[in-house]
Amino acid sequence: MILASHGIIGSQIVQFSGLLDTYTGAAAAYSLRLLRTAYTGSAIKVRRASDNTEQDIGFVNNVLDTTTLASFCSGTNGFVTTWYDQSGNGFNATQTTAANQPKIYDSSTGVITENGKAAVEFDGVNDYFYNASSLTYSGGVSWYGVQNVLTGQTSERLWCDDITGVQGYMIYYIDGIYQINNGAGFKSISISGWLSQQQLASWNFNASNGAFNSAFNGSNTSGTLSGWSGTIGTSGTTNFGIMSAGNGGQYGQGKLQELVVYGNNQSSNRTGIETNINDYYAIY
């Protein structure tokens, strides 16, 4: 019998190795594929609209079990109530309000997808995930996200972590440009041709001096956050949000398939992490 954590190449059985097996130490990790061998939980919890019943949906062959998802939601819409954290830190992203839950299954067209793979769809009106705690940082922070951000919003929050006393680390799209913010300083980046299509975006910060490194589909940008005011130390316990400012407001519109957050600067591993992600999603 071939276990779900294995694959076949020719006549050989190949042991599965996830992104977080190679690039360890993530603070939080959300995906519709398996990211870590030792993770034995589900990918998401889904609510079906017909009777509001909820069910965990796990993995088959290391990717979201879309067969079980389709069976559970057949004939109705399905919405994600919890996106489970695969990092091992238990930092699950949740949404208990039905009207604010993003969609994973459509009653007419089936599983929501992007480039042939399952995706979580946010409406840009009020959909978002939230965790009342805040991540812990040490010397910096890095985000890696697979997303398709639409142009329907003037200001879209993609993900945000408030830290004690300030607005916190934030990435958002506003007035035609990406902006990143640490509460004290910001950096604006204009990237042409990336909206309304699947992309792999990475962001890496050095907390001690504001040095910034990012990439869109493997194309590097860098700089320094203007107005940077020193290290952030350890974050407080406020609001971590996905597709919002943490506790709602300026919602993101589009699809999200993976978001991995490190509580340190992963610039030295950027190309390796991006290669692992792109090998699966085939974005560029």
C-alpha beads as a LAMMPS data file, in Angstrom:
LAMMPS data file: protein, C-alpha beads

284 atoms
283 bonds

1 atom types
1 bond types

-500.0 500.0 xlo xhi
-500.0 500.0 ylo yhi
-500.0 500.0 zlo zhi

Masses

1 110.0

Atoms # bond

1 1 1 0.000 0.000 0.000
2 1 1 1.257 3.490 -0.870
3 1 1 0.757 5.893 2.006
4 1 1 -0.590 9.403 1.372
5 1 1 2.752 10.884 2.336
6 1 1 4.489 9.087 -0.510
7 1 1 4.549 9.329 -4.287
8 1 1 5.780 7.171 -7.140
9 1 1 8.485 7.948 -9.667
10 1 1 8.831 5.041 -12.060
11 1 1 8.806 2.001 -9.807
12 1 1 10.276 3.820 -6.819
13 1 1 8.386 5.060 -3.768
14 1 1 9.497 8.601 -2.914
15 1 1 9.086 9.969 0.612
16 1 1 7.085 13.187 0.779
17 1 1 8.918 16.271 2.013
18 1 1 6.993 19.503 2.497
19 1 1 8.031 23.140 2.339
20 1 1 8.241 23.374 6.135
21 1 1 10.347 20.211 6.355
22 1 1 13.075 21.988 4.397
23 1 1 12.517 25.585 5.536
24 1 1 11.628 25.140 9.195
25 1 1 10.567 27.593 11.873
26 1 1 7.446 29.135 10.358
27 1 1 5.352 31.169 12.794
28 1 1 2.124 30.360 10.922
29 1 1 1.366 28.458 7.727
30 1 1 -1.889 28.147 5.796
31 1 1 -2.254 26.163 2.613
32 1 1 -4.522 23.865 0.607
33 1 1 -1.583 21.487 0.213
34 1 1 0.316 19.659 2.951
35 1 1 3.348 21.685 4.076
36 1 1 4.875 19.538 6.816
37 1 1 5.280 15.767 7.162
38 1 1 4.542 15.816 10.885
39 1 1 1.295 17.726 10.443
40 1 1 -1.633 15.336 10.904
41 1 1 -4.534 17.792 11.068
42 1 1 -6.997 19.000 8.457
43 1 1 -6.508 21.759 5.907
44 1 1 -9.733 23.682 6.537
45 1 1 -13.101 23.506 8.258
46 1 1 -16.031 24.165 5.921
47 1 1 -19.628 25.255 6.547
48 1 1 -22.229 24.324 3.939
49 1 1 -24.930 26.911 3.417
50 1 1 -27.866 24.519 3.103
51 1 1 -27.972 23.569 6.794
52 1 1 -24.904 25.311 8.310
53 1 1 -23.298 21.963 9.150
54 1 1 -19.499 22.175 9.471
55 1 1 -16.906 19.547 8.582
56 1 1 -13.126 19.324 8.583
57 1 1 -11.585 18.678 5.160
58 1 1 -8.169 17.042 5.152
59 1 1 -5.615 15.958 2.572
60 1 1 -5.388 13.138 0.051
61 1 1 -2.020 12.592 -1.615
62 1 1 -0.790 15.723 0.173
63 1 1 -3.375 18.095 -1.350
64 1 1 -6.857 19.199 -0.309
65 1 1 -9.391 16.374 -0.394
66 1 1 -11.654 17.958 -3.004
67 1 1 -13.683 14.761 -3.414
68 1 1 -14.856 14.881 0.193
69 1 1 -15.352 18.642 -0.089
70 1 1 -17.559 18.231 -3.170
71 1 1 -19.593 15.471 -1.544
72 1 1 -20.132 17.491 1.620
73 1 1 -21.164 20.673 -0.229
74 1 1 -22.998 19.105 -3.172
75 1 1 -25.807 21.388 -4.360
76 1 1 -24.969 24.273 -2.036
77 1 1 -22.221 26.796 -1.335
78 1 1 -19.347 26.025 1.015
79 1 1 -17.513 28.568 3.162
80 1 1 -14.303 28.293 5.211
81 1 1 -14.765 28.836 8.929
82 1 1 -11.212 27.829 9.945
83 1 1 -7.969 27.684 7.998
84 1 1 -5.717 25.488 10.086
85 1 1 -2.144 26.489 10.895
86 1 1 0.290 23.770 9.775
87 1 1 3.326 25.303 11.514
88 1 1 2.682 23.437 14.762
89 1 1 2.003 26.671 16.674
90 1 1 -1.782 26.319 16.652
91 1 1 -2.246 29.770 15.146
92 1 1 -5.475 28.929 13.308
93 1 1 -7.193 31.627 11.251
94 1 1 -10.919 31.694 11.941
95 1 1 -14.137 33.450 11.002
96 1 1 -17.225 32.704 13.098
97 1 1 -19.568 35.165 11.362
98 1 1 -21.202 33.392 8.427
99 1 1 -21.523 36.544 6.293
100 1 1 -17.749 37.158 6.590
101 1 1 -16.567 33.673 5.628
102 1 1 -14.738 33.261 2.290
103 1 1 -15.990 30.709 -0.230
104 1 1 -14.327 27.404 -1.134
105 1 1 -17.189 25.680 -2.991
106 1 1 -19.800 27.073 -5.393
107 1 1 -23.190 25.378 -5.765
108 1 1 -23.059 25.722 -9.565
109 1 1 -19.403 25.418 -10.528
110 1 1 -17.967 23.282 -7.711
111 1 1 -14.621 23.679 -5.948
112 1 1 -13.203 27.212 -6.244
113 1 1 -9.910 26.989 -8.148
114 1 1 -7.065 29.103 -9.458
115 1 1 -4.797 27.710 -12.160
116 1 1 -6.372 24.280 -11.670
117 1 1 -5.811 24.081 -7.905
118 1 1 -8.189 24.741 -5.008
119 1 1 -8.383 28.321 -3.720
120 1 1 -10.163 30.307 -1.012
121 1 1 -12.165 33.194 -2.503
122 1 1 -12.666 36.525 -0.681
123 1 1 -15.425 38.857 -1.877
124 1 1 -13.758 42.196 -1.071
125 1 1 -16.853 43.295 0.859
126 1 1 -16.520 41.715 4.290
127 1 1 -14.686 38.365 4.004
128 1 1 -11.625 37.867 6.189
129 1 1 -9.892 35.613 8.717
130 1 1 -8.817 36.666 12.173
131 1 1 -6.808 35.555 15.170
132 1 1 -6.914 37.609 18.371
133 1 1 -3.267 36.790 19.128
134 1 1 -0.204 38.247 17.459
135 1 1 2.848 36.482 16.095
136 1 1 6.217 36.509 17.824
137 1 1 9.127 37.999 15.904
138 1 1 12.881 37.799 16.297
139 1 1 14.933 40.154 14.129
140 1 1 12.461 40.489 11.286
141 1 1 9.519 38.940 9.485
142 1 1 8.819 37.241 6.152
143 1 1 5.601 36.456 4.264
144 1 1 5.169 34.157 1.258
145 1 1 1.756 34.198 -0.394
146 1 1 0.093 32.620 -3.443
147 1 1 -2.730 34.927 -4.424
148 1 1 -4.804 36.557 -7.138
149 1 1 -5.668 40.078 -5.999
150 1 1 -8.395 41.848 -7.986
151 1 1 -8.677 45.520 -8.881
152 1 1 -12.176 46.113 -7.556
153 1 1 -11.056 47.819 -4.349
154 1 1 -9.390 51.201 -3.906
155 1 1 -7.632 49.919 -0.813
156 1 1 -7.200 46.213 -0.128
157 1 1 -5.591 44.761 2.987
158 1 1 -3.862 41.483 2.200
159 1 1 -2.498 40.508 5.595
160 1 1 -1.754 42.427 8.735
161 1 1 -0.357 41.858 12.218
162 1 1 -0.852 44.659 14.731
163 1 1 1.842 45.011 17.363
164 1 1 1.581 46.735 20.726
165 1 1 0.977 50.469 20.432
166 1 1 1.256 50.713 16.633
167 1 1 -0.582 49.552 13.559
168 1 1 1.930 46.798 12.971
169 1 1 3.260 44.964 9.966
170 1 1 0.881 45.267 7.077
171 1 1 0.808 44.583 3.361
172 1 1 -1.866 46.207 1.275
173 1 1 -2.760 47.416 -2.180
174 1 1 -3.807 51.048 -2.440
175 1 1 -4.225 53.447 -5.353
176 1 1 -2.508 51.134 -7.835
177 1 1 0.548 50.198 -5.770
178 1 1 1.605 47.724 -3.120
179 1 1 2.531 49.204 0.245
180 1 1 4.157 47.619 3.258
181 1 1 4.022 49.184 6.693
182 1 1 5.496 48.530 10.121
183 1 1 3.464 51.172 11.945
184 1 1 6.354 53.617 11.932
185 1 1 7.434 53.571 8.295
186 1 1 6.306 52.336 4.923
187 1 1 7.516 51.370 1.472
188 1 1 5.496 51.696 -1.716
189 1 1 6.160 49.440 -4.698
190 1 1 4.598 49.816 -8.111
191 1 1 4.473 46.489 -9.946
192 1 1 2.916 46.550 -13.397
193 1 1 0.881 43.674 -14.753
194 1 1 0.477 41.670 -11.555
195 1 1 -3.130 42.409 -10.634
196 1 1 -5.981 40.025 -11.490
197 1 1 -3.706 37.050 -12.018
198 1 1 -2.161 34.353 -9.870
199 1 1 1.143 35.404 -8.364
200 1 1 3.729 34.382 -5.811
201 1 1 4.611 37.378 -3.653
202 1 1 7.337 37.323 -1.020
203 1 1 8.243 39.971 1.559
204 1 1 11.272 39.887 3.856
205 1 1 12.252 42.477 6.478
206 1 1 15.293 43.068 8.644
207 1 1 13.841 44.605 11.816
208 1 1 17.066 46.207 12.995
209 1 1 17.566 48.558 10.050
210 1 1 14.402 48.424 7.946
211 1 1 16.109 46.678 5.027
212 1 1 13.504 45.207 2.727
213 1 1 13.603 42.442 0.137
214 1 1 10.654 41.227 -1.896
215 1 1 9.829 39.445 -5.115
216 1 1 6.851 39.020 -7.416
217 1 1 6.932 35.767 -9.374
218 1 1 10.651 35.523 -8.675
219 1 1 11.505 39.080 -9.786
220 1 1 13.382 40.786 -6.982
221 1 1 12.820 44.255 -5.511
222 1 1 14.538 45.760 -2.490
223 1 1 14.940 48.936 -0.473
224 1 1 14.516 50.386 3.003
225 1 1 11.330 51.352 4.801
226 1 1 11.195 55.146 5.092
227 1 1 10.693 56.428 8.619
228 1 1 11.829 53.192 10.224
229 1 1 12.180 53.634 13.978
230 1 1 14.121 50.663 15.234
231 1 1 13.467 47.068 16.164
232 1 1 10.034 45.695 16.980
233 1 1 11.182 43.139 19.514
234 1 1 8.425 40.721 20.511
235 1 1 4.941 41.504 19.318
236 1 1 2.006 42.107 21.618
237 1 1 -1.364 40.353 21.642
238 1 1 -3.604 42.264 19.268
239 1 1 -4.971 41.334 15.859
240 1 1 -3.667 39.131 13.060
241 1 1 -5.814 39.332 9.954
242 1 1 -5.850 37.721 6.502
243 1 1 -7.487 39.871 3.814
244 1 1 -8.234 42.601 6.336
245 1 1 -6.613 44.947 8.835
246 1 1 -6.878 42.339 11.556
247 1 1 -10.281 43.145 12.997
248 1 1 -12.060 44.063 9.770
249 1 1 -11.945 47.027 7.383
250 1 1 -10.461 47.582 3.899
251 1 1 -10.989 44.000 2.848
252 1 1 -8.983 42.185 0.188
253 1 1 -10.710 40.839 -2.896
254 1 1 -9.480 37.775 -4.746
255 1 1 -8.244 34.254 -4.155
256 1 1 -5.638 32.943 -1.715
257 1 1 -4.081 29.478 -1.871
258 1 1 -1.131 29.642 0.492
259 1 1 0.304 31.989 3.114
260 1 1 3.429 31.177 5.124
261 1 1 4.690 33.628 7.746
262 1 1 8.112 33.444 9.396
263 1 1 8.896 35.414 12.553
264 1 1 12.360 36.216 11.227
265 1 1 14.023 37.415 8.047
266 1 1 14.116 34.629 5.438
267 1 1 15.863 36.631 2.690
268 1 1 18.685 34.097 2.468
269 1 1 16.158 31.329 1.794
270 1 1 13.888 33.329 -0.500
271 1 1 14.757 31.674 -3.802
272 1 1 14.547 28.179 -2.307
273 1 1 11.161 28.836 -0.719
274 1 1 9.864 30.382 -3.933
275 1 1 11.102 27.426 -5.977
276 1 1 9.293 24.964 -3.717
277 1 1 6.044 26.946 -3.969
278 1 1 6.274 27.514 -7.708
279 1 1 7.116 23.866 -8.402
280 1 1 3.666 23.004 -7.067
281 1 1 1.566 25.933 -8.297
282 1 1 3.338 26.408 -11.685
283 1 1 2.791 30.179 -11.654
284 1 1 5.789 31.300 -13.726

Bonds

1 1 1 2
2 1 2 3
3 1 3 4
4 1 4 5
5 1 5 6
6 1 6 7
7 1 7 8
8 1 8 9
9 1 9 10
10 1 10 11
11 1 11 12
12 1 12 13
13 1 13 14
14 1 14 15
15 1 15 16
16 1 16 17
17 1 17 18
18 1 18 19
19 1 19 20
20 1 20 21
21 1 21 22
22 1 22 23
23 1 23 24
24 1 24 25
25 1 25 26
26 1 26 27
27 1 27 28
28 1 28 29
29 1 29 30
30 1 30 31
31 1 31 32
32 1 32 33
33 1 33 34
34 1 34 35
35 1 35 36
36 1 36 37
37 1 37 38
38 1 38 39
39 1 39 40
40 1 40 41
41 1 41 42
42 1 42 43
43 1 43 44
44 1 44 45
45 1 45 46
46 1 46 47
47 1 47 48
48 1 48 49
49 1 49 50
50 1 50 51
51 1 51 52
52 1 52 53
53 1 53 54
54 1 54 55
55 1 55 56
56 1 56 57
57 1 57 58
58 1 58 59
59 1 59 60
60 1 60 61
61 1 61 62
62 1 62 63
63 1 63 64
64 1 64 65
65 1 65 66
66 1 66 67
67 1 67 68
68 1 68 69
69 1 69 70
70 1 70 71
71 1 71 72
72 1 72 73
73 1 73 74
74 1 74 75
75 1 75 76
76 1 76 77
77 1 77 78
78 1 78 79
79 1 79 80
80 1 80 81
81 1 81 82
82 1 82 83
83 1 83 84
84 1 84 85
85 1 85 86
86 1 86 87
87 1 87 88
88 1 88 89
89 1 89 90
90 1 90 91
91 1 91 92
92 1 92 93
93 1 93 94
94 1 94 95
95 1 95 96
96 1 96 97
97 1 97 98
98 1 98 99
99 1 99 100
100 1 100 101
101 1 101 102
102 1 102 103
103 1 103 104
104 1 104 105
105 1 105 106
106 1 106 107
107 1 107 108
108 1 108 109
109 1 109 110
110 1 110 111
111 1 111 112
112 1 112 113
113 1 113 114
114 1 114 115
115 1 115 116
116 1 116 117
117 1 117 118
118 1 118 119
119 1 119 120
120 1 120 121
121 1 121 122
122 1 122 123
123 1 123 124
124 1 124 125
125 1 125 126
126 1 126 127
127 1 127 128
128 1 128 129
129 1 129 130
130 1 130 131
131 1 131 132
132 1 132 133
133 1 133 134
134 1 134 135
135 1 135 136
136 1 136 137
137 1 137 138
138 1 138 139
139 1 139 140
140 1 140 141
141 1 141 142
142 1 142 143
143 1 143 144
144 1 144 145
145 1 145 146
146 1 146 147
147 1 147 148
148 1 148 149
149 1 149 150
150 1 150 151
151 1 151 152
152 1 152 153
153 1 153 154
154 1 154 155
155 1 155 156
156 1 156 157
157 1 157 158
158 1 158 159
159 1 159 160
160 1 160 161
161 1 161 162
162 1 162 163
163 1 163 164
164 1 164 165
165 1 165 166
166 1 166 167
167 1 167 168
168 1 168 169
169 1 169 170
170 1 170 171
171 1 171 172
172 1 172 173
173 1 173 174
174 1 174 175
175 1 175 176
176 1 176 177
177 1 177 178
178 1 178 179
179 1 179 180
180 1 180 181
181 1 181 182
182 1 182 183
183 1 183 184
184 1 184 185
185 1 185 186
186 1 186 187
187 1 187 188
188 1 188 189
189 1 189 190
190 1 190 191
191 1 191 192
192 1 192 193
193 1 193 194
194 1 194 195
195 1 195 196
196 1 196 197
197 1 197 198
198 1 198 199
199 1 199 200
200 1 200 201
201 1 201 202
202 1 202 203
203 1 203 204
204 1 204 205
205 1 205 206
206 1 206 207
207 1 207 208
208 1 208 209
209 1 209 210
210 1 210 211
211 1 211 212
212 1 212 213
213 1 213 214
214 1 214 215
215 1 215 216
216 1 216 217
217 1 217 218
218 1 218 219
219 1 219 220
220 1 220 221
221 1 221 222
222 1 222 223
223 1 223 224
224 1 224 225
225 1 225 226
226 1 226 227
227 1 227 228
228 1 228 229
229 1 229 230
230 1 230 231
231 1 231 232
232 1 232 233
233 1 233 234
234 1 234 235
235 1 235 236
236 1 236 237
237 1 237 238
238 1 238 239
239 1 239 240
240 1 240 241
241 1 241 242
242 1 242 243
243 1 243 244
244 1 244 245
245 1 245 246
246 1 246 247
247 1 247 248
248 1 248 249
249 1 249 250
250 1 250 251
251 1 251 252
252 1 252 253
253 1 253 254
254 1 254 255
255 1 255 256
256 1 256 257
257 1 257 258
258 1 258 259
259 1 259 260
260 1 260 261
261 1 261 262
262 1 262 263
263 1 263 264
264 1 264 265
265 1 265 266
266 1 266 267
267 1 267 268
268 1 268 269
269 1 269 270
270 1 270 271
271 1 271 272
272 1 272 273
273 1 273 274
274 1 274 275
275 1 275 276
276 1 276 277
277 1 277 278
278 1 278 279
279 1 279 280
280 1 280 281
281 1 281 282
282 1 282 283
283 1 283 284
